[in-house]
Amino acid sequence: MSPYKYSTLAVHAGQHPDPLTGAVNVPVYLSSTFELTGIGSDRGWDYSRAGNPTRDRLETALAALEGGTCGHAFTTGMAAISALVAMLRSGDHIVCSRDVYAGTVRLFDQIVSGYGIEIEYVDTSDLAAVEAAMKPKTKLVHIETPSNPLMVLTDIAAVAKIAHAHGAEVSVDNTFLSPALQSPLALGADIVMHSTTKYLNGHSDGLGGALIGTKPEHKERFLLIQKAAGGVMSPFECFLVLRGIKTLPLRIQQHEENGRAVAEFLATHAKVSKLAYPGLKSHPQYDLAVKQQKGFGSMMSFELKSREEAARFLTAIKIFLNAESLGGVESLASHSATTTHGSVSEEVRQRMGINEGRIRLSIGIEDKEDLIADLDQALEAV
Ligand SMILES: Cc1ncc(COP(=O)(O)O)c(C=O)c1O
């Protein structure tokens, strides 16, 4: 446990001055290979796929922010999820949140299942369903909370208890809230996963992913996967995420404030229905959000009446950009059925409750009055 508070960690964890020059920013070590000091001896690094000084600093920072014992940075969030499941074996069983990022479903159904690993999608907000899904061969329960785009919460502590009683580990995709607003490891999870592409980078100018573990075998396993499979984050991307992390607490404060203001505006708008945002008292899991989160985040989604209404809204927005992704300083709006869930069949989307009018918002750090005025005029155009 670090003696420092979160904002201090964000600025300083892994980000001490360069021992060689005193540079206060972590240098970008653009070197694929490192001079050895003899046969079988080195200065800590030999080849950048196995380890790079800039990546080491980011991995230290990520572990500190999530309260884990090791951090591992990958090329993308999907590469991190691939690494998470790379050590499972044929015959193993994964329980996965049903309402999970569609890219995770694509990876699991179209690639991972081909290795003989069984994946079972469960409504993990329903603890009885999680308990019922556990099998002797269940190795991993992978959850995403809040979920995308319906903002359904899973009780991390309760799921960890169930999984551990059955000898399985719990991994949490913490991308939507960032380590600033949710600490899955403190709630009993074993591994945290991030798409650093989102809030950790924070500026929509890079792709990356991370795994943060809690046990010596996680470090051993993820280091091996980095070295053997090779999907490691480049030194420059690591620098961008390190730079982003320094302002994470400040950015999140503004994201949060704007998120609440926008949600309050949308909640009473006549053209908006089924607003999903865990910070509203009307959200069925508001109490769980208060209990397990340190804030409500700035992701939300709502329904318009049809795909045509959604198209008119997305054409009319001026500050919000019609774009996929989330967690950057700029506000984004996207049509869930054709973007994040475009690869999911209509039937599955219907089952999930994602209709053709569903719009997801990622609220940025612009002035909240400007954002609300933009939404107001775009809804007027609907
Ligand atoms: C919740 C969540 N997890 C994982 C990913 C995948 O991350 P990446 O795009 O960095 O591969 C995304 C991307 O949108 C996401 O939203």
The ligand as a Tripos MOL2 file, in Angstrom:
@<TRIPOS>MOLECULE
LIG
   16    16     1     0     0
SMALL
NO_CHARGES

@<TRIPOS>ATOM
      1 C1        -14.8210   -1.4330  -22.4030 C.3       1 LIG1
      2 C2        -13.8170   -1.6590  -23.4820 C.ar      1 LIG1
      3 N1        -12.9320   -2.6470  -23.3470 N.ar      1 LIG1
      4 C3        -12.0030   -2.9000  -24.3140 C.ar      1 LIG1
      5 C4        -11.9560   -2.1590  -25.4550 C.ar      1 LIG1
      6 C5        -10.9300   -2.4690  -26.5130 C.3       1 LIG1
      7 O1         -9.8950   -1.5220  -26.4560 O.3       1 LIG1
      8 P1         -8.9820   -1.1300  -27.7200 P.3       1 LIG1
      9 O2         -9.8550   -0.3970  -28.6920 O.co2     1 LIG1
     10 O3         -7.9020   -0.2900  -27.1040 O.co2     1 LIG1
     11 O4         -8.4580   -2.4030  -28.2890 O.co2     1 LIG1
     12 C6        -12.8630   -1.1100  -25.6340 C.ar      1 LIG1
     13 C7        -12.8250   -0.2850  -26.8610 C.2       1 LIG1
     14 O5        -13.7110    0.4580  -27.1590 O.2       1 LIG1
     15 C8        -13.8110   -0.8610  -24.6180 C.ar      1 LIG1
     16 O6        -14.7150    0.1260  -24.7390 O.3       1 LIG1
@<TRIPOS>BOND
     1     1     2 1
     2     2     3 ar
     3     2    15 ar
     4     3     4 ar
     5     4     5 ar
     6     5     6 1
     7     5    12 ar
     8     6     7 1
     9     7     8 1
    10     8     9 2
    11     8    10 1
    12     8    11 1
    13    12    13 1
    14    12    15 ar
    15    13    14 2
    16    15    16 1
@<TRIPOS>SUBSTRUCTURE
     1 LIG1         1 GROUP 0 **** ****
